[in-house]
Amino acid sequence: MTHSPDGPSKLEIGDTCIDIWPQERRMLANQLLGDAVQYSNIQTGQDLNLLAHQVWGDLKQLRRDLGG
């Protein structure tokens, strides 16, 4: 997205170029906000799952090393 100093923005997707005004840009942002939050939550869950898996593996290795 390219912002112009006089207000409108250009949104380019592939070969399509759309001129949008600040009010339209805000409406688009509100519509996309839910998708962005959902993606963020999914990514956070995956990151935490990976971390828990690594900690669990380290704990199992430590128990083996200590003979427990």
TIVO-2410 file (N, C-alpha, C; in nm, 3 decimals):
# residues 68
REC num residu      c1      c2      c3 atome chaine
REC   1      M   0.085  -0.116   0.000     N      A
REC   1      M   0.000   0.000   0.000    CA      A
REC   1      M   0.090   0.123   0.000     C      A
REC   2      T   0.056   0.217  -0.085     N      A
REC   2      T   0.129   0.342  -0.096    CA      A
REC   2      T   0.037   0.456  -0.054     C      A
REC   3      H   0.083   0.535   0.043     N      A
REC   3      H   0.004   0.648   0.093    CA      A
REC   3      H   0.048   0.777   0.025     C      A
REC   4      S  -0.048   0.857  -0.018     N      A
REC   4      S  -0.019   0.988  -0.077    CA      A
REC   4      S  -0.040   1.096   0.029     C      A
REC   5      P   0.038   1.202   0.026     N      A
REC   5      P   0.024   1.308   0.126    CA      A
REC   5      P  -0.112   1.378   0.122     C      A
REC   6      D  -0.181   1.375   0.008     N      A
REC   6      D  -0.309   1.445  -0.001    CA      A
REC   6      D  -0.428   1.357   0.037     C      A
REC   7      G  -0.406   1.235   0.086     N      A
REC   7      G  -0.515   1.154   0.139    CA      A
REC   7      G  -0.532   1.015   0.082     C      A
REC   8      P  -0.546   0.999  -0.051     N      A
REC   8      P  -0.573   0.864  -0.102    CA      A
REC   8      P  -0.452   0.772  -0.093     C      A
REC   9      S  -0.482   0.644  -0.100     N      A
REC   9      S  -0.377   0.542  -0.099    CA      A
REC   9      S  -0.395   0.453  -0.220     C      A
REC  10      K  -0.288   0.389  -0.261     N      A
REC  10      K  -0.295   0.292  -0.370    CA      A
REC  10      K  -0.267   0.155  -0.310     C      A
REC  11      L  -0.361   0.063  -0.334     N      A
REC  11      L  -0.347  -0.075  -0.289    CA      A
REC  11      L  -0.323  -0.160  -0.412     C      A
REC  12      E  -0.208  -0.228  -0.417     N      A
REC  12      E  -0.173  -0.309  -0.532    CA      A
REC  12      E  -0.172  -0.456  -0.494     C      A
REC  13      I  -0.252  -0.534  -0.566     N      A
REC  13      I  -0.257  -0.679  -0.548    CA      A
REC  13      I  -0.240  -0.741  -0.686     C      A
REC  14      G  -0.123  -0.797  -0.710     N      A
REC  14      G  -0.093  -0.851  -0.842    CA      A
REC  14      G  -0.096  -0.741  -0.946     C      A
REC  15      D  -0.177  -0.761  -1.050     N      A
REC  15      D  -0.189  -0.661  -1.157    CA      A
REC  15      D  -0.298  -0.559  -1.128     C      A
REC  16      T  -0.369  -0.575  -1.017     N      A
REC  16      T  -0.480  -0.486  -0.984    CA      A
REC  16      T  -0.432  -0.373  -0.894     C      A
REC  17      C  -0.470  -0.251  -0.926     N      A
REC  17      C  -0.434  -0.134  -0.846    CA      A
REC  17      C  -0.563  -0.060  -0.811     C      A
REC  18      I  -0.586  -0.038  -0.683     N      A
REC  18      I  -0.709   0.025  -0.634    CA      A
REC  18      I  -0.672   0.154  -0.561     C      A
REC  19      D  -0.740   0.263  -0.595     N      A
REC  19      D  -0.724   0.388  -0.522    CA      A
REC  19      D  -0.831   0.392  -0.412     C      A
REC  20      I  -0.788   0.410  -0.287     N      A
REC  20      I  -0.883   0.417  -0.176    CA      A
REC  20      I  -0.857   0.541  -0.091     C      A
REC  21      W  -0.962   0.595  -0.033     N      A
REC  21      W  -0.955   0.713   0.051    CA      A
REC  21      W  -0.941   0.671   0.197     C      A
REC  22      P  -0.899   0.761   0.285     N      A
REC  22      P  -0.877   0.725   0.425    CA      A
REC  22      P  -0.997   0.655   0.491     C      A
REC  23      Q  -1.118   0.700   0.464     N      A
REC  23      Q  -1.236   0.636   0.524    CA      A
REC  23      Q  -1.247   0.490   0.476     C      A
REC  24      E  -1.225   0.467   0.349     N      A
REC  24      E  -1.230   0.331   0.294    CA      A
REC  24      E  -1.116   0.247   0.350     C      A
REC  25      R  -1.000   0.309   0.367     N      A
REC  25      R  -0.885   0.237   0.424    CA      A
REC  25      R  -0.914   0.194   0.566     C      A
REC  26      R  -0.979   0.281   0.645     N      A
REC  26      R  -1.016   0.244   0.783    CA      A
REC  26      R  -1.118   0.131   0.784     C      A
REC  27      M  -1.214   0.135   0.693     N      A
REC  27      M  -1.313   0.028   0.685    CA      A
REC  27      M  -1.247  -0.105   0.649     C      A
REC  28      L  -1.155  -0.102   0.555     N      A
REC  28      L  -1.081  -0.222   0.516    CA      A
REC  28      L  -0.999  -0.275   0.633     C      A
REC  29      A  -0.935  -0.185   0.706     N      A
REC  29      A  -0.855  -0.226   0.821    CA      A
REC  29      A  -0.942  -0.294   0.926     C      A
REC  30      N  -1.060  -0.240   0.952     N      A
REC  30      N  -1.150  -0.300   1.050    CA      A
REC  30      N  -1.193  -0.439   1.006     C      A
REC  31      Q  -1.216  -0.458   0.878     N      A
REC  31      Q  -1.257  -0.588   0.827    CA      A
REC  31      Q  -1.145  -0.691   0.835     C      A
REC  32      L  -1.022  -0.647   0.818     N      A
REC  32      L  -0.908  -0.739   0.821    CA      A
REC  32      L  -0.854  -0.763   0.961     C      A
REC  33      L  -0.894  -0.682   1.056     N      A
REC  33      L  -0.842  -0.693   1.192    CA      A
REC  33      L  -0.870  -0.829   1.252     C      A
REC  34      G  -0.991  -0.880   1.233     N      A
REC  34      G  -1.025  -1.012   1.288    CA      A
REC  34      G  -0.935  -1.121   1.234     C      A
REC  35      D  -0.907  -1.117   1.104     N      A
REC  35      D  -0.818  -1.217   1.044    CA      A
REC  35      D  -0.677  -1.207   1.102     C      A
REC  36      A  -0.629  -1.084   1.121     N      A
REC  36      A  -0.495  -1.065   1.176    CA      A
REC  36      A  -0.485  -1.117   1.319     C      A
REC  37      V  -0.587  -1.090   1.400     N      A
REC  37      V  -0.587  -1.138   1.538    CA      A
REC  37      V  -0.594  -1.290   1.542     C      A
REC  38      Q  -0.678  -1.348   1.457     N      A
REC  38      Q  -0.690  -1.493   1.452    CA      A
REC  38      Q  -0.556  -1.557   1.413     C      A
REC  39      Y  -0.490  -1.502   1.312     N      A
REC  39      Y  -0.360  -1.555   1.270    CA      A
REC  39      Y  -0.259  -1.543   1.384     C      A
REC  40      S  -0.260  -1.430   1.452     N      A
REC  40      S  -0.168  -1.409   1.563    CA      A
REC  40      S  -0.191  -1.512   1.673     C      A
REC  41      N  -0.317  -1.540   1.703     N      A
REC  41      N  -0.349  -1.639   1.807    CA      A
REC  41      N  -0.303  -1.779   1.766     C      A
REC  42      I  -0.323  -1.813   1.639     N      A
REC  42      I  -0.278  -1.944   1.590    CA      A
REC  42      I  -0.126  -1.955   1.601     C      A
REC  43      Q  -0.056  -1.850   1.559     N      A
REC  43      Q   0.090  -1.851   1.564    CA      A
REC  43      Q   0.140  -1.861   1.707     C      A
REC  44      T   0.077  -1.788   1.800     N      A
REC  44      T   0.117  -1.794   1.940    CA      A
REC  44      T   0.097  -1.934   1.996     C      A
REC  45      G  -0.014  -1.997   1.962     N      A
REC  45      G  -0.039  -2.134   2.007    CA      A
REC  45      G   0.066  -2.231   1.955     C      A
REC  46      Q   0.104  -2.216   1.828     N      A
REC  46      Q   0.206  -2.304   1.771    CA      A
REC  46      Q   0.341  -2.281   1.838     C      A
REC  47      D   0.375  -2.155   1.864     N      A
REC  47      D   0.502  -2.123   1.930    CA      A
REC  47      D   0.507  -2.182   2.071     C      A
REC  48      L   0.397  -2.169   2.144     N      A
REC  48      L   0.392  -2.223   2.281    CA      A
REC  48      L   0.398  -2.375   2.280     C      A
REC  49      N   0.333  -2.437   2.183     N      A
REC  49      N   0.337  -2.583   2.173    CA      A
REC  49      N   0.478  -2.631   2.145     C      A
REC  50      L   0.550  -2.563   2.056     N      A
REC  50      L   0.688  -2.598   2.027    CA      A
REC  50      L   0.777  -2.582   2.151     C      A
REC  51      L   0.759  -2.472   2.222     N      A
REC  51      L   0.836  -2.448   2.344    CA      A
REC  51      L   0.809  -2.555   2.449     C      A
REC  52      A   0.682  -2.590   2.469     N      A
REC  52      A   0.647  -2.694   2.567    CA      A
REC  52      A   0.709  -2.828   2.528     C      A
REC  53      H   0.708  -2.860   2.398     N      A
REC  53      H   0.769  -2.984   2.351    CA      A
REC  53      H   0.919  -2.986   2.378     C      A
REC  54      Q   0.986  -2.873   2.354     N      A
REC  54      Q   1.130  -2.865   2.379    CA      A
REC  54      Q   1.161  -2.877   2.528     C      A
REC  55      V   1.083  -2.811   2.612     N      A
REC  55      V   1.105  -2.819   2.758    CA      A
REC  55      V   1.081  -2.962   2.806     C      A
REC  56      W   0.976  -3.026   2.756     N      A
REC  56      W   0.946  -3.164   2.795    CA      A
REC  56      W   1.060  -3.257   2.754     C      A
REC  57      G   1.114  -3.239   2.635     N      A
REC  57      G   1.227  -3.320   2.590    CA      A
REC  57      G   1.350  -3.298   2.676     C      A
REC  58      D   1.377  -3.173   2.711     N      A
REC  58      D   1.492  -3.143   2.798    CA      A
REC  58      D   1.473  -3.205   2.936     C      A
REC  59      L   1.351  -3.202   2.988     N      A
REC  59      L   1.323  -3.260   3.119    CA      A
REC  59      L   1.342  -3.411   3.116     C      A
REC  60      K   1.296  -3.476   3.010     N      A
REC  60      K   1.315  -3.621   2.998    CA      A
REC  60      K   1.463  -3.656   2.991     C      A
REC  61      Q   1.541  -3.576   2.915     N      A
REC  61      Q   1.684  -3.601   2.905    CA      A
REC  61      Q   1.752  -3.581   3.039     C      A
REC  62      L   1.713  -3.479   3.113     N      A
REC  62      L   1.770  -3.455   3.245    CA      A
REC  62      L   1.741  -3.570   3.339     C      A
REC  63      R   1.619  -3.622   3.335     N      A
REC  63      R   1.585  -3.737   3.420    CA      A
REC  63      R   1.670  -3.858   3.385     C      A
REC  64      R   1.691  -3.880   3.254     N      A
REC  64      R   1.777  -3.992   3.213    CA      A
REC  64      R   1.920  -3.973   3.263     C      A
REC  65      D   1.970  -3.849   3.250     N      A
REC  65      D   2.107  -3.820   3.292    CA      A
REC  65      D   2.125  -3.837   3.443     C      A
REC  66      L   2.022  -3.806   3.518     N      A
REC  66      L   2.030  -3.819   3.664    CA      A
REC  66      L   1.994  -3.958   3.714     C      A
REC  67      G   1.952  -4.045   3.622     N      A
REC  67      G   1.923  -4.184   3.660    CA      A
REC  67      G   1.784  -4.199   3.720     C      A
REC  68      G   1.695  -4.106   3.694     N      A
REC  68      G   1.560  -4.112   3.753    CA      A
REC  68      G   1.466  -4.153   3.653     C      A
***
